[in-house]
């Protein structure tokens, strides 16, 4: 049996189930090729296809309540990107088991089950492969071939979930939405997505509007269970989705799976399972961390997450107010949340306390602009000693001799190459490479500039250097000898003594803030990015007593300053226990 192509269906929609009307697409002739590009695209990575392990699928189905104690054949479940059927086949197993247990007759499968499942898949070849596999599975269960065809045609659609018209609402939505960056989506289609989905903000990945559409399709008290990258829960581009959820839904559970092998292939994303209900009557959110993908472990964890009362010795924690509006989700213990909130209410931010946060130079062509300082063949005043991540990995600066070519004047303007013949000869020898950079193509006359403007004065200013990715809080003092590379953040201040600030930045206070607001990467690493550093709280230097200033300045390592840090932030005994006990467990 030949399956109609997406183009054929979209141009000749069935009268009973219209799909894409002219009013839906202001520029249909432009949009259709963009959709077809995804439908016919090759490569799983290009279309964001990542397949979920069966143990995780069962775990998610359990958490959403798609279980044997519910007449699920009378409910509706949606899988918005079904791929090769990682979720579909476990759904089908459960559906048929419960239906038969309750007296279902295989001869009535079409009448009884036509409305039970809906699935959408944009990739044509994958759709056809899964369509055939589901049909064969039904026939193995005793469904007549013609009836199996009817059922699968009603259940599965080949199309773009973000544009597809779907009938009615759903009691369950489950799946693993596609991991697709905006750069992979053709402009006409991306513009249409932006027109329809207000949560598709900034640099958001495609899974963001998948959340919005899926949640919008939930019935009252319906439940969504997704496994997805966790970045959106805390970062900037997830803000509008967090607000969308806060305004009409309740987050029932979040399970961190960054250290677990949740997928059938290795991926760079750091996933979490999130369970969301269309209800605001509930208040608490349960939070767990899963490190072992094993049936019995997941079963116990599922029982704890679904229990009416949380078991006394459970590893699951419960947070009464995780966040509000677009604020980042605080996925930590209640005691740490209370500490964070108290510090945020009592103290100004790092920048309000007189500190400036910046990031080192991105050149767009490190192989050209960066090299051995002594060997760089440019005028002496056209290069600067460069400090890089490897130079500070021991906790102090051990410079390995790298330098950066500086094409900027002190006032920020680009120098004239005619004034610097050695630098001109050096850069012109690499002009072909430098001119291919995006920053050069948009400004051809300034083809030799670095992406970021270099401010030479920063080299000679004392500053604290913080690696972007690190497993613990770390800050290295540069007394004014180096320019930072782009993998290093720096902090300067006219108010705070940098030695005292270094003790604060290496303390558990900083680690607590970063752990709370940053997503943890595999291997236990954190992102010490400016957006998270700006959330740190710090007293005004003028309000710090002289004896406390002295104690902080004399602390060469953050952990040596425990008493001073506690005094600085006026920590109670309970807060001190929360802060330092947690730090010891994670050290």
C-alpha positions in Angstrom: 0.0 0.0 0.0 1.5 3.4 -1.0 1.5 6.1 1.6 0.6 9.6 0.2 3.5 12.0 0.3 3.4 15.0 2.6 3.1 17.3 -0.4 0.1 15.4 -1.8 -1.7 15.4 1.6 -1.1 19.0 2.2 -2.4 20.0 -1.2 -5.4 17.6 -1.0 -6.5 17.4 2.6 -9.3 15.0 3.5 -12.6 16.8 3.9 -13.1 15.4 7.4 -9.7 16.4 8.7 -8.4 19.7 7.2 -4.7 20.2 7.8 -3.3 23.4 6.5 -5.6 26.1 5.2 -4.6 29.2 3.3 -5.3 31.4 6.3 -2.8 29.3 8.3 0.0 30.0 5.9 0.5 33.6 4.7 3.4 32.5 2.4 2.5 28.9 1.6 4.6 28.7 -1.6 7.7 29.8 0.4 6.9 27.7 3.4 6.2 24.4 1.8 9.8 23.8 0.5 11.1 24.5 4.0 8.8 21.9 5.5 9.7 19.4 2.7 13.4 20.0 3.6 12.8 18.6 7.1 10.5 15.8 5.8 13.1 14.6 3.4 16.2 15.5 5.3 18.9 12.9 5.9 20.7 12.2 9.1 19.3 11.9 12.6 21.4 14.8 14.0 20.1 17.2 11.4 16.5 16.6 12.4 17.2 16.3 16.1 16.3 12.6 16.4 17.5 11.0 19.6 16.0 7.7 20.7 15.1 7.0 24.3 15.8 3.8 26.1 12.9 1.5 27.0 13.5 1.8 30.7 13.2 5.6 30.6 10.0 5.3 28.4 8.4 3.1 31.0 9.5 5.4 33.8 7.9 8.4 32.0 4.6 6.5 31.3 4.4 5.5 35.0 5.0 9.1 36.1 2.3 10.5 33.9 -0.2 7.9 35.1 -0.5 5.9 31.8 -0.7 2.7 33.8 -2.7 -0.5 34.1 -4.9 0.8 37.0 -6.5 3.3 34.6 -8.8 2.5 31.7 -6.3 4.1 29.3 -8.3 2.8 26.2 -10.8 5.5 27.1 -8.2 8.2 27.3 -6.1 9.9 24.6 -2.4 10.0 24.4 -0.2 12.0 22.0 3.4 11.4 20.9 4.4 14.6 19.0 7.6 13.3 17.4 7.4 9.5 17.4 10.4 8.6 15.3 11.0 4.9 15.3 8.5 4.3 18.0 10.5 4.4 21.2 7.3 5.6 23.0 4.7 4.2 20.6 5.4 0.5 21.1 5.4 0.7 25.0 2.2 2.7 24.7 0.7 0.1 22.4 1.7 -2.7 24.8 0.0 -1.0 27.8 -3.1 -0.1 25.8 -3.7 -3.5 24.4 -3.0 -5.2 27.8 -5.5 -3.0 29.7 -8.1 -3.1 26.9 -8.1 -6.9 26.8 -8.1 -7.2 30.5 -11.3 -5.2 30.6 -13.0 -7.4 28.0 -11.9 -5.8 24.7 -12.7 -7.9 21.7 -10.0 -7.9 18.9 -12.8 -7.7 16.3 -13.9 -4.3 17.8 -10.4 -2.8 17.8 -11.2 -0.1 15.3 -14.3 1.1 17.1 -12.8 0.8 20.6 -9.3 2.2 20.0 -9.3 4.6 17.1 -9.2 7.6 19.3 -6.7 6.3 21.9 -3.4 7.3 20.2 -2.2 10.2 18.1 1.4 10.4 16.8 3.1 12.8 14.5 6.4 12.4 12.7 7.8 14.9 10.1 10.5 12.7 8.6 8.8 10.8 5.7 11.1 7.7 5.6 10.9 7.3 9.4 7.1 7.7 9.4 6.7 5.0 6.7 9.0 2.6 8.5 7.2 3.0 11.8 3.8 2.9 10.2 4.6 -0.5 8.8 6.1 -1.7 12.1 3.0 -0.7 14.1 0.7 -2.3 11.5 2.6 -5.5 11.7 2.5 -5.4 15.4 -1.3 -5.1 15.4 -1.6 -8.0 13.0 0.6 -10.1 15.3 -1.9 -9.3 18.1 -4.7 -10.7 15.9 -6.1 -7.5 14.3 -7.2 -8.1 10.7 -4.9 -6.5 8.1 -7.5 -4.0 6.9 -8.5 -3.1 10.4 -4.8 -2.7 11.4 -4.4 -0.3 8.4 -7.4 1.8 9.4 -6.2 2.0 13.0 -2.6 3.1 12.1 -3.9 5.6 9.6 -6.0 7.1 12.4 -3.3 7.0 14.9 -0.2 8.3 13.0 0.3 11.3 10.9 3.3 12.4 8.8 3.7 16.1 9.1 5.1 19.0 11.2 3.7 18.8 14.7 4.2 22.6 15.2 1.9 23.2 12.2 -0.3 20.1 12.1 -4.0 20.4 13.0 -5.0 17.9 15.6 -8.5 17.2 16.8 -9.5 17.6 20.4 -7.3 17.6 23.6 -5.3 14.8 25.2 -5.1 13.3 28.6 -1.4 12.4 28.2 1.4 13.8 26.1 4.7 12.0 26.2 7.9 11.9 24.3 11.4 13.2 23.6 11.0 16.4 21.6 13.6 17.0 18.8 16.9 18.7 19.6 17.2 21.1 16.7 19.0 24.4 16.8 17.5 27.4 15.0 20.4 27.6 12.5 19.2 24.2 11.0 15.7 25.6 10.2 15.1 27.5 7.0 14.1 31.1 7.6 10.5 30.9 6.2 9.7 28.0 8.5 11.4 29.6 11.5 9.5 32.8 10.9 6.2 30.9 10.9 7.1 29.1 14.1 7.9 32.5 15.7 4.5 33.8 14.5 2.7 31.0 16.2 4.7 30.3 19.4 5.5 33.1 21.7 7.9 30.9 23.8 10.3 30.6 20.8 12.5 33.3 22.1 16.1 34.4 21.6 18.3 31.3 20.7 15.7 28.7 21.9 16.0 25.2 20.4 13.0 23.6 18.7 12.0 21.7 21.7 10.7 24.9 23.3 7.7 25.3 21.0 7.1 21.6 21.2 6.5 22.1 24.9 4.2 25.0 24.3 2.1 23.2 21.7 2.0 20.0 23.7 0.9 21.8 26.9 -1.7 23.7 25.0 -3.2 20.4 23.8 -3.6 18.9 27.3 -7.1 18.3 28.6 -8.0 19.7 32.0 -5.9 17.7 34.6 -4.0 16.1 31.7 -0.3 15.3 32.1 2.8 15.8 30.0 5.9 13.7 30.5 9.0 14.7 28.4 12.7 13.8 28.5 14.6 16.8 27.2 17.7 18.9 27.6 17.5 20.8 30.9 19.0 24.1 29.8 15.6 25.9 29.4 14.8 25.4 33.1 17.3 28.1 34.1 18.7 29.9 31.1 17.6 33.1 29.3 15.8 31.6 26.3 13.6 29.4 28.5 12.1 32.4 30.4 9.0 32.7 28.3 8.3 28.9 28.5 8.7 29.0 32.2 6.2 31.8 32.4 3.8 30.0 30.1 4.0 27.0 32.5 3.7 29.1 35.6 0.6 30.9 34.3 -1.5 27.7 33.7 0.2 24.5 34.8 1.9 22.8 37.7 5.3 21.1 37.6 4.7 17.9 39.4 8.2 16.4 39.1 11.7 17.0 37.7 14.2 14.2 37.5 17.8 15.2 36.6 19.4 12.6 34.3 22.6 14.3 33.4 24.7 11.4 34.8 22.5 8.6 33.4 22.6 7.0 29.9 19.0 7.8 29.1 19.3 7.5 25.3 20.3 4.8 22.8 23.2 6.9 21.6 25.6 9.3 23.2 24.4 12.9 23.1 25.9 16.2 24.3 22.7 17.4 25.9 22.1 17.1 29.6 18.7 15.7 30.0 15.9 15.8 32.6 12.5 14.2 32.8 9.8 16.8 33.6 6.2 16.0 34.4 3.7 18.8 34.1 -0.1 18.8 34.7 -2.8 21.2 33.5 -3.8 22.2 37.0 -2.7 24.9 39.4 -4.4 23.3 42.4 -1.2 21.4 43.3 1.6 23.2 45.0 4.7 21.1 45.7 7.2 19.9 43.1 9.2 16.7 43.6 12.8 16.7 42.6 15.1 13.7 42.1 18.5 12.8 40.6 18.8 9.6 38.7 22.3 8.1 38.0 21.4 4.5 37.2 19.2 3.3 34.4 18.0 0.0 35.9 14.4 -1.2 36.2 14.2 -1.7 39.9 15.9 1.6 40.7 13.6 3.5 38.4 10.5 1.7 39.8 11.4 2.7 43.3 12.0 6.3 42.2 8.7 6.3 40.4 6.9 5.1 43.5 8.4 7.9 45.6 7.6 10.5 43.0 4.0 9.4 42.8 3.4 8.7 46.5 0.7 10.7 48.2 3.1 11.3 51.1 6.8 11.4 50.4 8.5 8.4 52.2 10.7 9.5 55.2 14.0 8.2 53.8 13.5 8.9 50.2 16.2 10.5 48.0 13.4 12.7 46.5 13.1 16.2 47.8 10.0 18.4 47.7 9.9 22.1 47.0 6.7 24.1 47.8 7.6 27.0 45.5 10.1 26.2 42.9 9.8 29.5 40.9 7.3 32.1 39.7 6.9 33.6 36.3 9.9 33.6 34.1 12.4 33.1 37.0 14.8 30.2 36.8 13.7 27.0 38.5 15.5 26.4 41.8 15.9 22.6 41.7 17.5 22.1 45.0 16.6 21.4 48.6 14.1 23.6 50.5 16.8 24.6 53.0 19.1 25.8 50.3 16.3 27.7 48.6 15.5 29.5 51.8 19.2 30.4 52.2 19.4 31.7 48.6 16.2 33.7 49.0 17.4 35.3 52.3 20.7 36.4 50.8 18.9 37.8 47.7 16.6 39.9 49.9 19.4 41.1 52.2 22.4 41.8 49.9 23.0 43.6 46.6 24.2 41.8 43.5 27.9 41.6 42.7 27.6 44.5 40.2 25.5 46.6 42.6 28.3 46.1 45.1 30.7 47.8 42.7 32.1 44.8 40.7 32.2 44.6 36.9 32.0 41.2 35.1 33.4 40.7 31.6 34.7 38.0 29.3 38.0 37.6 27.5 38.5 38.1 23.8 37.0 36.0 21.1 39.0 36.5 17.9 37.1 34.3 15.4 40.5 33.0 14.2 42.6 31.9 17.2 45.1 30.2 14.9 45.9 33.6 13.4 45.6 36.1 16.2 47.0 33.9 19.0 50.5 32.4 19.1 53.7 32.3 21.0 54.1 35.8 22.3 57.8 36.2 21.5 57.3 34.7 18.0 54.4 36.8 16.9 55.9 38.9 14.0 54.1 42.2 14.7 55.2 45.5 16.3 55.8 45.1 20.1 52.8 47.4 20.9 50.5 45.3 18.7 50.6 42.2 20.9 49.5 41.5 24.4 50.4 38.6 26.7 47.4 36.3 26.8 46.2 34.2 29.8 44.2 31.1 28.9 42.3 28.4 30.9 45.3 26.0 30.9 47.4 28.8 32.5 45.3 28.9 35.7 44.3 25.3 36.1 46.6 24.9 39.2 44.8 27.8 41.0 47.5 30.3 40.2 48.9 31.8 36.9 51.5 29.6 35.2 51.8 31.5 31.9 52.6 29.3 28.9 53.8 32.1 26.8 50.8 32.8 24.5 50.0 36.2 23.1 47.3 37.9 21.1 47.6 40.3 18.2 45.8 43.5 19.0 44.4 45.5 16.0 42.7 48.1 18.2 43.8 51.5 19.5 43.4 52.4 23.2 40.2 54.4 22.4 38.6 51.3 20.8 39.1 52.3 17.1 40.7 49.9 14.7 44.3 50.8 13.7 45.3 51.6 10.2 47.4 48.8 8.7 49.6 51.4 7.0 50.8 52.5 10.4 52.0 49.1 11.3 53.8 47.4 8.4 54.9 44.3 10.3 51.3 43.6 11.6 50.0 44.4 8.1 52.3 41.8 6.5 51.4 39.2 9.1 47.6 39.7 8.8 47.6 40.1 5.0 49.3 36.7 4.8 46.1 35.3 6.4 43.6 37.6 4.7 41.8 34.8 2.9 41.1 33.0 6.1 40.2 36.1 8.1 37.8 37.4 5.4 35.7 34.3 5.6 34.6 35.0 9.1 31.1 36.4 9.6 32.3 39.6 11.3 34.5 40.2 8.2 31.8 39.5 5.6 29.5 42.0 7.2 32.2 44.7 7.4 34.7 44.0 4.6 36.8 47.2 5.2 37.5 45.9 8.8 38.4 42.4 7.8 41.3 42.2 10.2 39.4 43.0 13.4 38.8 40.4 16.2 35.2 39.5 17.0 35.5 41.2 20.4 37.1 44.6 20.7 40.4 44.5 22.7 40.8 47.1 25.4 44.6 47.1 26.1 44.2 48.8 29.5 42.5 45.7 30.8 45.8 43.9 30.5 47.4 46.1 33.2 44.4 46.2 35.6 44.3 43.8 38.5 41.4 41.3 38.0 40.1 38.0 39.1 40.0 35.3 36.4 37.2 32.6 36.5 37.2 29.6 34.1 33.9 29.2 32.2 33.6 25.5 33.0 34.8 24.1 36.3 33.8 21.6 38.9 34.2 23.9 41.8 34.3 27.6 42.6 37.6 29.0 41.5 39.0 32.5 41.1 42.7 33.4 40.2 44.2 36.8 40.9 46.0 38.5 38.0 47.8 41.5 39.4 47.8 43.2 36.0 50.0 41.4 33.6 47.7 39.5 31.1 44.8 39.9 28.7 42.1 37.1 29.2 41.1 34.7 26.5 37.4 34.1 25.8 37.1 31.0 28.0 37.8 33.1 31.0 35.5 35.6 32.7 37.1 38.4 34.7 35.9 40.6 37.6 37.3 44.1 38.3 36.3 46.5 41.1 37.1 50.0 42.3 35.5 49.2 45.6 36.3 45.7 46.8 39.8 44.5 47.6 40.3 41.7 45.1 42.1 39.5 47.6 39.0 39.6 49.8 36.7 39.1 46.8 38.8 36.1 45.8 38.0 34.5 49.1 34.3 35.1 48.6 34.3 33.8 45.0 36.1 30.6 46.1 33.7 30.0 49.0 30.7 27.6 49.2 28.5 30.7 48.9 29.5 31.2 45.3 29.3 27.5 44.6 25.7 27.4 46.1 24.6 30.2 43.8 26.2 28.7 40.7 24.8 25.2 41.4 21.3 26.7 42.0 21.2 28.8 38.8 23.4 26.9 36.4 22.8 23.5 34.8 25.4 21.0 35.8 27.2 19.3 33.0 28.3 15.7 32.7 31.3 15.0 34.9 30.0 17.3 37.6 31.1 20.5 35.9 29.3 23.8 36.2 29.1 26.9 33.9 30.5 29.9 35.7 29.0 32.3 33.1 28.4 36.0 33.5 24.6 35.4 33.6 25.1 33.2 36.7 27.9 35.3 38.3 25.6 38.3 38.2 23.2 36.5 40.6 25.8 36.4 43.3 25.2 38.5 46.4 27.8 40.6 48.1 27.8 43.2 50.9 29.0 46.7 50.1 32.7 47.0 50.9 32.1 50.1 53.0 29.9 48.0 55.3 32.5 45.3 55.9 34.2 45.8 59.3 38.0 46.3 59.3 38.7 43.0 61.1 36.6 41.1 58.6 38.3 42.8 55.7 41.7 41.7 57.2 40.5 38.1 57.7 39.2 37.9 54.1 42.3 39.4 52.6 44.6 37.0 54.4 42.6 34.0 53.2 44.6 32.5 50.3 42.0 29.7 49.7 38.2 30.0 50.0 37.9 27.1 52.4 40.3 28.8 54.9 37.9 31.7 55.2 34.9 29.7 56.6 34.5 31.8 59.7 34.9 35.1 57.8 32.4 34.1 55.2 29.9 33.1 57.8 30.3 36.5 59.5 30.2 38.4 56.2 26.8 36.9 55.3 25.5 36.7 58.9 24.8 33.0 58.6 22.9 31.3 61.3 24.1 27.9 62.6 21.5 26.1 60.5 22.4 28.0 57.4 26.1 27.3 58.1 25.3 23.6 58.4 23.3 23.6 55.1 26.0 25.5 53.2 29.2 23.7 54.4 27.6 20.2 54.8 26.4 20.3 51.2 29.8 21.5 50.0 31.6 18.6 51.8 29.2 16.1 50.2 30.0 17.4 46.8 33.7 17.9 47.2 
